[in-house]
Amino acid sequence: MAAFSCIYIVIQISAVITLAVLTIINCGKKKATAAAPKKTASTSKSSTTNAPSPKKSEKKPDEEAKKKEEEEENKRKEEEEEKKRKEEEEEKEKKKKEEEEEKKKREEEEEKKKKEEEEEEEKRKKEEEEKRKKEEEEERKRKEEEEKKKEKSKKISVKEEEPKKIDLNEKEKKIAAGAKVGVNDYPTMNNVKSDWSDKSAKKK
């Protein structure tokens, strides 16, 4: 039992000693690291300028954040400008399309109006042609009627002149026969009676 107690005490003492040694070693390492920057700073100025200072290392994250923020801002501005440009192009395209549609509509209306005017002109010409033909037909009929009237009046005048020709023939016959031509030589009812009486007297 006493031996076991001695062994335990030895172990505890060795543990304390080991811990103390490790503590001393760690303190020596800390002192060495703390003394190293001071030594370099005193020996060379170039080494101090090249080595990053604690303040600069602290500012670096802020600068990166600021740069990133600026990049995002620039990107946002570019996107807005691109969006604005697209909207302007779409507006121009829309306006152009509307102008083209308006022009097409105007041309269609003008074409329609022109066609209507041509149809009206054609209709007017047709009516004038029909009117002219009708007037010519009426003129032709009128002339035909006049010609018919002239022919009719001519025939009537010829019929009226035919008895006189007969009378003249009778006179010529009587003159040729040596008879005396007078008032009673015309073929009236009295002359016809006298002719019959003459003929009956000759027979007797």
C-alpha positions in Angstrom: 0.0 0.0 0.0 2.8 2.4 0.9 4.6 1.4 -2.4 1.5 2.3 -4.4 1.3 5.7 -2.6 5.0 6.4 -3.5 4.5 5.5 -7.1 1.4 7.8 -7.3 3.4 10.7 -5.7 6.3 10.2 -8.2 3.8 10.3 -11.1 2.3 13.5 -9.8 5.7 15.2 -9.4 6.8 14.2 -12.9 3.6 15.5 -14.3 4.1 18.9 -12.5 7.7 19.0 -13.8 6.6 18.2 -17.4 3.9 20.9 -17.3 6.4 23.4 -16.0 8.9 22.6 -18.8 6.2 22.9 -21.4 5.2 26.3 -20.0 8.8 27.6 -20.1 9.2 26.4 -23.7 6.0 28.2 -24.8 7.0 31.4 -23.1 10.4 31.3 -24.9 8.7 30.9 -28.2 6.3 33.8 -27.6 9.2 36.1 -26.7 11.1 35.1 -29.8 8.2 35.9 -32.1 7.6 39.2 -30.3 11.2 40.2 -30.7 11.5 39.3 -34.4 9.5 42.3 -35.9 11.4 44.8 -33.7 14.7 43.5 -34.9 13.8 43.7 -38.6 12.4 47.2 -38.2 15.6 48.5 -36.6 17.9 46.9 -39.1 16.3 47.7 -42.5 13.8 50.4 -43.7 13.0 48.5 -46.9 11.8 45.5 -45.0 9.4 47.7 -43.0 8.0 49.3 -46.2 7.5 45.9 -47.9 6.0 44.2 -44.9 2.2 44.8 -44.5 1.3 46.8 -41.5 -1.5 45.7 -39.2 -3.6 48.8 -40.2 -3.4 48.0 -43.9 -4.4 44.4 -43.3 -7.4 45.8 -41.3 -8.4 48.2 -44.2 -8.2 45.6 -47.0 -11.6 43.9 -46.4 -13.2 47.4 -46.5 -11.6 48.3 -49.8 -12.7 45.0 -51.3 -16.2 45.5 -50.1 -16.2 49.1 -51.5 -14.8 47.8 -54.8 -17.4 45.1 -55.0 -20.1 47.7 -54.2 -18.8 49.9 -57.0 -18.8 47.0 -59.4 -22.4 46.2 -58.5 -23.4 49.8 -58.9 -21.7 50.0 -62.3 -23.4 46.8 -63.3 -26.8 48.1 -62.1 -26.3 51.3 -64.1 -25.3 49.4 -67.2 -28.4 47.2 -66.8 -30.6 50.3 -66.4 -29.0 52.0 -69.5 -29.4 48.8 -71.5 -33.0 48.5 -70.4 -33.6 52.2 -71.3 -32.0 51.7 -74.7 -34.1 48.7 -75.4 -37.3 50.6 -74.4 -36.3 53.5 -76.7 -35.7 51.1 -79.6 -39.0 49.4 -78.9 -40.7 52.8 -78.9 -39.0 53.7 -82.1 -40.0 50.4 -83.7 -43.6 50.8 -82.5 -43.7 54.4 -83.9 -42.2 53.2 -87.2 -44.8 50.4 -87.4 -47.6 52.9 -86.7 -46.3 55.2 -89.3 -46.1 52.4 -91.9 -49.7 51.3 -91.0 -50.9 54.9 -91.3 -49.2 55.2 -94.7 -50.6 51.9 -95.9 -54.1 53.0 -94.7 -53.7 56.3 -96.4 -52.6 54.7 -99.7 -55.5 52.2 -99.5 -57.9 55.1 -99.1 -56.3 57.0 -102.0 -56.5 53.9 -104.2 -60.1 53.4 -103.2 -61.0 57.0 -103.9 -59.2 56.8 -107.3 -61.0 53.7 -108.2 -64.4 55.3 -107.2 -63.5 58.3 -109.4 -62.6 56.1 -112.3 -65.8 54.2 -111.9 -67.8 57.5 -111.8 -66.0 58.7 -114.9 -66.7 55.4 -116.7 -70.3 55.6 -115.6 -70.6 59.2 -116.8 -69.0 58.3 -120.2 -71.4 55.4 -120.6 -74.4 57.6 -119.8 -73.1 60.2 -122.3 -72.6 57.5 -124.9 -76.1 56.1 -124.3 -77.6 59.6 -124.5 -75.7 60.3 -127.7 -76.9 57.1 -129.3 -80.4 57.8 -128.2 -80.3 61.3 -129.7 -78.9 59.9 -132.9 -81.6 57.2 -133.0 -84.3 59.9 -132.4 -82.7 62.1 -135.1 -82.7 59.2 -137.5 -86.3 58.4 -136.8 -87.2 62.1 -137.2 -85.5 62.2 -140.6 -87.2 59.0 -141.6 -90.6 60.5 -140.6 -89.8 63.6 -142.6 -88.8 61.5 -145.6 -92.0 59.5 -145.3 -94.0 62.7 -145.1 -92.2 64.1 -148.1 -92.8 60.9 -150.1 -96.5 60.9 -149.1 -97.0 64.6 -150.0 -95.2 63.9 -153.4 -97.5 61.0 -154.1 -100.5 63.1 -153.3 -99.3 65.9 -155.6 -98.7 63.4 -158.4 -102.2 62.0 -158.1 -103.7 65.5 -158.2 -101.7 66.3 -161.4 -102.7 63.1 -163.3 -106.3 64.2 -164.4 -104.8 67.4 -165.9 -102.5 65.2 -168.0 -105.4 63.2 -169.2 -107.2 66.4 -170.1 -104.2 67.6 -172.1 -104.1 64.3 -173.9 -107.8 64.7 -174.8 -107.2 68.2 -176.1 -104.2 67.1 -178.1 -106.3 64.3 -179.6 -109.1 66.7 -180.5 -106.6 69.2 -182.0 -105.1 66.4 -184.0 -108.5 65.4 -185.2 -109.2 69.1 -186.2 -111.8 69.7 -183.6 -112.3 73.0 -182.0 -111.0 73.2 -178.5 -113.0 75.1 -176.0 -114.3 75.2 -172.5 -116.6 72.2 -173.1 -113.6 70.1 -174.2 -112.8 69.2 -170.6 -114.1 65.7 -169.6 -116.9 67.0 -167.5 -120.4 65.4 -167.2 -121.8 67.7 -169.9 -119.0 66.9 -172.3 -119.5 63.2 -171.7 -123.2 63.6 -172.5 -122.4 65.6 -175.7 -120.0 62.9 -176.7 -122.7 60.3 -176.3 -125.1 62.4 -178.3 -122.6 62.9 -181.1 -121.9 59.2 -181.2 -125.6 58.4 -181.4 -126.1 60.9 -184.1 -123.4 59.5 -186.2 -124.8 56.0 -185.9 -128.2 57.2 -187.2 
